[in-house]
Structures are given as C-alpha cells and as structure tokens.
Amino acid sequence: MNAFGLLLFFEVIHIVYGNEKPVFTVTQPTTVFFDEGTNTPAGTSLYTFTATDSDLTLVYLSYEYDPVESSDMFEINETQTAGEITAEVKLKDLREFDYEVQNAYKIYARAYDGVQYSGLSGVLLNIVINDIGETPTLDPPTTSQSFSAEEGPAGSKIGDPSFVVVDADSAEIHTWTVTGGTGEDFVNVNVLNGTLTLRKTYDRENTALTEEVYVNISIADRFGLTVETAYYVTFSDTNDNIPTFSPSYYTFDIMNDLVYGDGPFTFYVLATDDGDTPLTGTATIEFGLPTATDPTHTTTTLIPPQSTGGDEMASNTEMVGVMIACCFIAGSGLGKQYGNY
C-alpha cells in the first residue's frame, strides 16, 4: 500500500470510529404527574425529550409505548436542527386520562444519528395519572325517599335506601350523614350503608312530635364530592296503651223505696285514651237488683262506638271494662250501690 492509500485508510478509520453517539440531556428516567379528566385537556404538553450530537449531525428518535396501544393517546412533535432534536409529547386531541382505565403510561425514547444509537434503552418517561375523583350519583336518580314506620324505642329500624350509589372511582367508600331536617334529633343514618333507624324513642303520645318528619342526607366520597337526597318518615301510632276509666272508683246511692228485682239501672262512665289525638268515649253500664231467681243479676258493659273512642280505643282488642259490685242492704229499706274496676 502506498503512502496515499495508507493516509486514506486512517482517515476512514477516523471518520467511522471517531463518530460520537447522540445523547439525551436527561439520562435518568423522568416521572411526570397529571390529573385525570378535564383537569388535563387534550393538547396539554406533557414533556419534551431533547437529544444532541456533538458531531452536529442530524439526530433521529424512535419510541416504544407501554402499554403498546397507548400510542394512540399521544402525539409527538419533533424539531430537528444540526446536532439536536427536541420532541414535545402532548395529549392527543379528543383524548382524556381516566385513572380507572389506565393510571400510568411509559414512553421509551431512543436517539440515532445514522451511525449509532444512544443506547439500547434510551431514556424513559413515566406519565402517572392522579385520581381526582368523580362525583357519586344515585341509581335510580332520586331526590327523596319515603318511609312508613311505627313509633318505637331508640334503635328501631325504619328502612333501607331503595337506590344504590354509583361512583366511577375504583374501590370507593361512601360516608352517609344527616345534615338537617325536622327529624334530625330523632332519626339516625348508618354512616356506611344509609340504613335509617331511630336515634331516640319516638312516642306519638307526646303531642309535640309530628306525624311526619324529614332528614336531609349527604353521601360523600373520599374526595369530598357529594350527592344529596332526603328521607321522609311517617310515624303511625301503635296500640300500646289500654284506655282507662275516669274516675276509677264509683259510688252512688239508690232510692230507699227499691225492692228486689227492680232495675235495670243505667249510668255512664268516661273512658279515655292517650293516643296521638286523645278522645273520650262513654261506656254504658246496666245492672239490676238481685231477685229470688236471679240472685246475681247480670251486669252489662257496652263499649263506646269506635268513632268516639280515640285512636287507640278504635283498634284496641283488650278494652278495659267496668266491674260492678252490687249489694242490697235490707231492713231499713235503704240501699247503696257501689261500683269499681
């Protein structure tokens, strides 16, 4: 080989093996965070790769995506000059991050100058999606629910919600609270499932308590997003008290010209009930004086009509009666009649 050929050989060696490989300005994996939904609108700039080559040759980039199908989520706009390339990663039009669908993406970038790659793995971009939460909804949609319940002691169950809470957030736990209403002092809601119970005893005999109450309910997720509804409760008065006669002891005189077998005699006693609309009924008592053939003489108590007996008297199957104790005092012709129950 002559001197010119040797010189040319060394020049080729210098050109081939003296070439510098392109490098990224950031060589470590980079992680960026973005909110899901409309908080990160389409077209948002997510990151910019920059690779340089000291030989001032053109630099090219290639990309790999994880998951593979996520390449359709992004657009990359490259700007190329001698010895440098920048690549801006954006969220593609009509695309939106959804934490519940995919909560992280990876983009691997490699640089190439026509001779050498920057390295097998290039540089890694991690895109992590923040879960900002979706507002819960009710299915079926409802602004209120009505319940019918009997009066009762604290802890008595009133009912369960007829709807379910729908939330796009994964593994969501909802908190139920009473936020107001005419029944907030008496009605309690289970913090986890919305079951309605009595907070304290509700007795319709207390005329200050109304037949119907309502409570406002707020259902919140862990992000503080809420949906509102209301529970209406109508309380019925249970038959929990036996009517009483007033007074409970009766004394009356019978004329002194009575003889055996006279009667029947009738008098009236008052029966009251402490239902939610207390009323007074009249019981009719009939009795007669004993005879030779009927020494005990039957006593009859007529219960007042239901329409006059009060709420509980109208349905009470254990109506209290009046027992009449009769005695006739012979000799002087005077008789005194006593009654009690």
Phi, psi and omega in degrees: 000130179282177185295323181293319180295321179296318179296319180295321179299313180294328178292320177297317178302316180297319182292316184286310189265353177266000181289134179270142179276149179291151181226157174271146179291332173244116187261345180268156175304139181243136179242130177236153184238137178218146178285152174285170173070206186288352176294338174237089185289160175303141181092355179296133176283124186260323182187158176232119172281143173224126178232142182231162177220121183292343177282356180061026174272166178292141181245138180240153179236146171233157188226147171231145186240146175222115000291158186303318184290351181285354177301337180282354180275339192235153168236143182236120180256118184260144172234120189243128172229175180297119176082004181204147173219138173241145181224111181270124180266125179234158171283126187293153177304145179064020176246155181210136176288139177223110184304321183289341178268312180206122185257002177198150178225153176232137174233119176262129179242137174235142181254147184212133181250018181094347180236312185225147169278159178286347181152163184299316185266342182065228181230149186248133172247122174260126176248112183254132183261130177272137176274108182265351176090143173249144180295130178293156177227169179251140179230117357288157180301132181206144177258349179197164175217141183252144179230148170244130183215155175272152172302155182180182182280168177303140181095347179297134180283135177262317179166176180246155177296144180268001182240168174242152178269125181252131181215127181288343179290140182283146177050045183276140174243130183252147180246125181259134177218151172273125184250001180156185180116166183291342182252014186295336178281343185244342186246134180240146177242135178296129189294338184256329186231358175082006177296137185259131177223170176278129177285323178215168183302134177243113185237116182292346175293340172279103187294349177284344181269130184276165180290325182234138174228165174219155175227141174273135184241133174244132179243116187243147173262183186290347177269358182085006177280138189230159168230143187246149173207183180217146174250129174250130183236125175255121182263130174263154181271117180280158181275079187246009178221134177278136178301151180237151177267145181227121356285172182272352181227130184239139174228133180213153181259147176245142183304152187278002179259017179280151177230170178306137176091350178295155180122185003283160176246148184232136168217170189237141175235155182263134175242130181238158180221140184263042178291184184291340171231077187305132177228164180242133177245158181251126175259134179262125181249124177242137176207162177225167179278149182296151176236176180295325182266345181224072187294339181261335181046119185298136175252132183242133175246122179260117180289139181297153177304150181300328183292345182245006189262358183091165185303311184282324178299330182292336184239357185285122180269359178244055182298134178281140179247177177248126177263125182260122175260118186248139172215147180239125182264112182270165176115287184280346185089357178268141176230140176233134184248134179241146175221141173205175175222000000 
